[in-house]
Amino acid sequence: MKDRFSFRQFDVVQEGCAMKVGTDGVLLGSWANGGHRILDVGCGTGLIALMMAQRFPAAEIDAIDIDHDAFEIAHRNVEQSPFSDRIIVARAKVQEWQPIHRCVHDAQTLPLYDAIVCNPPFFINSLQCPDNKRTVARHAETLTFSELMASAERLMAEEGEISVVIPVEVKSLMDEAAILVGLFPHRICMFRTTDRKPPRRVLLSYTKKPRRMESEEMVLGDETYRRLTGDFYL
């Protein structure tokens, strides 16, 4: 596994981070809708936060992770990027997170997020990895889908949107968690590694208000994939 990935506008160092740079993060960072204020939950190396900063030049981004090493690595990657003035990295649990006031004029109101992005833990009732850091990063016991959606409902603005990437087989659990806190499905994209295989991952977004449902499919390397990721890969 490479210790450094170079993208068009930034580099990502990942040595010591449990969750490495992978297709899931690149997909979500390319696909998710943004806004003026963005929260990256479980930021890992900081990849998705950096991608969102590149895509949305006016955005202010908070990136949080409960793992100390991930926090340190993400902070370093952000500091060495062109977007360091717009991204704040913090070690925190989203269940307890309060949005950061970036200026004194915002101090009287809670600065809610226009967009939340998360590549969440998704292993449920499965054998845990001997590496504790990887267990925390991959197992939903550390952040259940219900906790994620309840936090999103609390932290999102009225017109806000949360976007996630998960395995297809747990989609129904994420949908149920969203519905239970009053969020509505808005966008869905099924992702295949090849035309001949069934979808492996699904990108989902949810909003506070009902919107027209948008649906698409994407195959690794096809026109849609190249259009989404073309501004990032060298």
N, C-alpha and C positions, 0 to 999 in steps of 0.2 A: 504494500500500500504506500502510495506516495505521501511524503510529509508536507508537500507544498503543491497547491494547485494555482495556476496562473490563469486568470480570466482577462477579458479585454481591459477592464478599468481597475482591477484590484487583484490582490493575491490572497490566498487562504492557506495559512499554516495550520496543520491539524494534529501534529505529534502530541500525544498525551490526552487527546479528546476521545471520549468513548464513541461518539457518533461522528463518523467520517463523512467527507463530501461524497454524495451519491446522487443517483438519478432522482430520487424522491425530492430532495431539497431543491435541486435545480428546476424540477417541474413546478413545484409550488412557488418558488421565487419568480418564475417566468409567467405564471398563470394568474396568480391572485390579484384581485383588484386592490387599489391603494387609496390614498387620500392625504390630507395634510398631517394627520397624526396616525402613526402605525405602531402596533405592538407585536413583537416577535416573541412567542412563548416557547421556551425550551430552545434557546437560540443556538446551542452547540458551538460550532466554530464561528458563528456570526454570518454564515453564508447567505441565508435568506434575508437577513436585515440589510446586508450589503447590496444584494440584488434589488431589493425594494428601494433602497436609496438611489441606486443608479436609474431605475425606471421612473421614479417620482422625485424630480430634482428639488421640489419645494417641501418635501415631507420631512417631518421630525419623527424619529424612530426611537422607541425604547425596546431594548433587547434584554430578556431576562432568562436565567437558567439557575437551577438549584445546585448544580455541580460546581465546585470551586475551580477545578481545572478547566472546565468549559468556559466559565466566566473569565478566567485569566487569558485563555487563548482567544476568545471572542474580543476581549478588550484590546489585546495586542493587534489583532487583525484589523479592527476598526481604526485604531490609532495610526496604523500604517497605510490607511486607505485615503482616497480623496474626499471621503464623506464623514470624517471624524467629527466635524463641527455639528453634524445633524443626527448622530447616533449616540445614545447613552446606553451603556451596558451595565447591568446590575445583577447581583446574585440574590434571587428572590423566588418565592413560590407564587404562581399566578393566583392561587386561592387567597393569598393575603396581600396581593399587590395593589398599591394605590398609585394612580398616574402622577408623574412628576410635573410640578409647576415649573415651567421654563422661564417665566418672567413674573415680576411682582404683579403685573396687571391681571394675570390669570389666577391669582391666589384666592379670590373669593368664590370661584366656581371649580368644580371637578372637571379637569380637562379630559373628556372622554375621547375614545379612539374612533376614527373613521374606518379603520381596517385592523383586523387582528389576523395574524398568520401563525400556523402551528403545524409542525411535523410531529404529531404526538406519539407517545408510547402506545403500543397497540397489542403486545402479547398479553393475552388474557387466559388465566388458568393454565398456563404452560410452564414447563420446566424453566427455572431461572438459571441464567448464565453464572458460572463461577466468578467471573469478573464483576464485582459489585457495581462499578461505575457503569458498565454496559447494561447491567440489570436495571439500574435506575433509569437509564436513557430509553430502554426498550419495553419495559413492562408497565402495563397500565395501572398497576397498584400504586405507583408514585403520582400519577395524574389520571384519574378515571375520565372517561368521556363525559360523564355527568358533571364532574367538577370543572372540566374545561368549558363546557357549554354554559354552566351557571356563571362562571367567571366572565365569559364573553358577554352574556346578557347584562351583567353588572357594569362592565367596562366600556361597552360600545355606545356610541352616539345613536340617536334614533334612526339615522340613515346609515348606520354602520354595517359592516359585513365581516364575518369570520370565514377564513378559508383554510382547509386542511387537506392533507394527502394521507390516505390510509389504504391498507389492503382491501380488496373488493369484498372479501368474506366477512369483514366486520362493519360494512356500510350500514346495515340495518340497526346495529347498536348505536352508531353515531347519529343516525336519523332519529332514533327514539330519544336519545339524550337531548337533542336539540328541541324536539317537539315538546318535551316535558317542561322546558323552561320558557316556552313561548316563542322559539325561533322558527323561521320558515326556510325550507330549502329554496335556493335561488339558481345556482349553477352546478352542473355536473359534467365531468369529463372522464370518460373511461380510457385508461392507458394500457396499450398492449406493447410487449417487447417485439413481437412479430405479428404479421397478418394471420398466421396459422395458429396462434395461441390465444386462449381466452384472456380477457382483461386481467391484469395483475394488480394494478393500483387504480384508485379512483380519486380524483380531485373534486372536492365538494365545497360549496359556500352556502352560508345561512345568513339571513337578515332578520331584523326586528319586525319589519312590515312585509306583508305578502307582495311579491313581485312576479313578473312573468318568468316562468321556468326556462332556463337555457341549457341545452344539452348538446354534447359533442363527443367524438371519439378521437383518439390520437394514437399513432403508432410510432415507436422509436425510429427516428430518422425520416419520417414522412414530412410533407410540406408544412403541416400545422406545427409539428415539433421544431422544424428548422426555423420557422417564422418566430416562434416563441423564444427560442434559445439563441438565435443568431447574434444577438447583441452582447452575448456573454462569452461564448466559446471562442478561443483563438483560431 
